[in-house]
Amino acid sequence: MRRRRSNPRLATSTNCARLPPDTTLPFTSDVERAADRGGHSLYCSLVYIGRGGEIGSVHRKLMPTYEERLVWSSGDGNGLRTHRLGPFHAGGLNCWENWMPLPRTSLYAQGEDLHIAVWPGSIRNTRDITRFIALESRSYVASLSGLMRREDIAAPSTASVAWRDLVAAASPELLANGGSCVAGPDGEWLVEPCEPVEKLFVASIDYRKVLEERQNFDPAGHYSRPDVTRLEVNRKRQGVVGLAD
């Protein structure tokens, strides 16, 4: 889910909408205009929102993909964190970050067993990598994808109607074809990649399946060799100035 937020202090704000008490997937992908980087540059950020409405972490996408570099700024490691969610530890990455083995490893090492992969919308991406991450990590993996059709292109104001018509005329009927899906720790589908339709999916997940699969293979536990290979992660929020008053 992607939404534009006007709050320039998203990274530190706790004044956000409260979630219903039965919310089980409190991640949202936002456009962040970061106050701690001057308040002008945009970041594609994955935000964890706790049950009380507090912001637990803001992960700014490490590397914008292709033409995204015309819009998004490069993020940092501050948001590479996991959060307790019932018996699970949940974490997530934005779009093609999910193809990056080292950010994935940083989450595995923090106990992640429920991975949230957010995408603008592409069955081509989610069809393969969702099961791959599930098998690699022995975790549940939910790929959340957008759906965008030509008729979804909106004009933010009356003055931009001409722009909307121009963009719509140059666009295919389907710009983002969804592909949301869920895989279990054994790599099998709980929800197969969906066709490009708006739909609500419900899947039940069982923490015991994680334990069963981790007994066989645990990438950050008994099947790791930190004496041979080891990852170091810089989680400091990056900035160009340190102010001392």
N, C-alpha and C positions, 0 to 999 in steps of 0.2 A: 504494500500500500504506500503510495507516494502522496505527500501533500505539502503545500507551500505554507511555511510559517513566517509571520511577520515579526515575531518576537526576536529581537536582535541578541537577547541573552539566553538563547535556548539552552546552551551548555550548562548554565548554572540555575536556570529558572525552575522553581517548583510550583509555579502558578499555572498549572495546566489542567486540562479537563480530567476529572476523576473517572476511573474505570469502574464498571459494575463489579460487584464482589465475586462473580463467577468467571471473570475474565481469565483465560488460560494461556493467551499468547500475546503478552503486552509489548510487542515490538511494532514500531512504525518507521518507515523510511521517509525522511523529510528533506526539504531544501533549507539549509541553515545559512543564515548570513551572520557570520561569527563576529561577535563584538570584540573577542580577545585577539582577533587578527585585523582590527581596524573597522569592522562593521560593513564592509562593502563586498568582499569576495564571497562567492557562494561555495558551499560544500554539500555534497550528497551524503547525508548522515543517517545512520541507523540508530534509533533512539529506544532505549529500554525504559518503560514507564511502570513503576511499581503500583501495587494495588491501591495505595493511598494517593496516587496521582503524582508522586515524586519522580523526578528523572534520575534513574540509576546510573546511566552512562550514555554518552553520545559518541558513536564511532563514526569519524569522518573517513569516507572512502579513501583508501591509501593512494590509489592510482586511477584517475579517470580514464575511461576507455575510448579510444578513437576520437570521434568528434566531440565527445564530452569534454575534452581538454580545452575546447573553446569557451566552455561555460563553468565547469567545476574546477575548484582548486584541489591540490594534492593534500591529503589528510595526514594524520600521524597515528601513533600506536596507543594513544590515551584510552581509546574505547575498546581495545582488545581485552574484554572482560567477560566473565560468565556471571550468571545470577541464579540464585536458588529459586526454583519454581516447583513447589511440592517436593517430590523425591528427586527431581531432576536438577541438573545445572544447565541452564540455557545460555547460548551465545549465538552470534550470527555475523554474517558478512554480506557486503553489497555486491551484487552482480558478478563481474568477472573476478573479483577478489576471491570468490569461491574456488577459482582455479589455482590460487597461489598456495603452495604447500606449507610455507612457513607461517603465515597468519593462521591457517587451519591448525597447525601443530601447536601454536601458542594457546589456542582455545582448548585443544585436547588436554594439554598439560595442566589447565586450570579446572579439570574435571568435567568438561562439557560432555553431555550425553544426549542433549536435545539441540540440534543445530538448525538455525533459521537462515535460509538462503533467500534473499530478496532479489527479484529480477524485474526489469521493466516489462517483460513479457515475451517469452520465446520458448516454445516446446523444444526447439532444436538444442537449447542449452540445458533445460531441466531434465530432459529425457535420459541423458547419460550420466550427468554429474551427480544427480540426487542419489542414485543407487551407489555410485562410486564412493561418495563421501560416507554414506551409511556403512559400507563394507570396510572402508579404510579405518573409520573411527569406532565402529561397532556402536553407533548411536542412531537414534531416530533423527531423520532429516525431513524438514518441511520446506519445500520450495514454494515461495509465494510470488506469483507473477501477475502482472497487469494485463488488461485487455483494452485495446484502443482501436476503434473503428473510425472510418472517415467521418461519420456523423457525430463522433464525440469531440471533434475539433471545435472549440468554442471561441467566441469573440468576447474578450474581457470587457469591451466597451463598444458603444455604438460606432465610435470612430475607427474601430479595428475590424468592422464587418468585412470590408474590402480585403483586408489581409487574410482573414479567415477563409474567404471564398477562394483567394489565390492559392493558399496552402492546401485547401481541400481538393482543388482541381488538380494539383500536382501529386496528390497522395494516392496510394493504392487503397482498395476497399478496407484492407486489414493491415494496420501498422504494427500492432503488438498482439500476438495470438495466444496469450495466456500460457498455459502449461503448468499450472499449479499442481503439486503432487506431494505425496508423503511416502517415505520408505522406512522400513524397520531396520533394526540393528543387524539383521541377517541379510539385508539388501533386497528383500522382497517388498513388493508394493503393498501399501495399505490403501493408498489412493493413487491410481495411475494418472499420468499427465492428462489433464482435461482438454477437451476440444474448446475452441474459442467461443465459449458461451459464458454468460454470467450465471454463477451457481454457488450455492453454499455447500461446502463439504464438511463432514464431521467424521473424525477418526478417533478411536480409542487407543491409547498407548499404555503399555504395561512395563514398569521399571524392571520387573524380573527378567524380561527379555534382554535388557542391557547386561544384567549380571551373567546371564547364560552365555552371551556372546563374548563378554570380556574374559570369562574363564578360559576361553580358547585363545583370544588375542586381545591384548590391551596395549595400544600404541604408546601410551605415556606411562604405563605401569610395568608389569612383569615382562613385556616384550620390547622394552626400550633398553638402550645401552648408553646412558649418559656419560659413562667413562670413555666412550668412543666418539659419539656425536652429541652435541648439546646446542640448544638454541638460546640466544640472548635477545630479549625484547626491550626496547626503549618505550616506556609508556608515558613519558613526560609529554605534557601538552606543549606543542611547539609554538614559538612566538619570536618576534624579531627584537623584542626589547624586554629588559627586566628593570622595573621601576622600583626605586628605594626612596621613600619619603622620610 
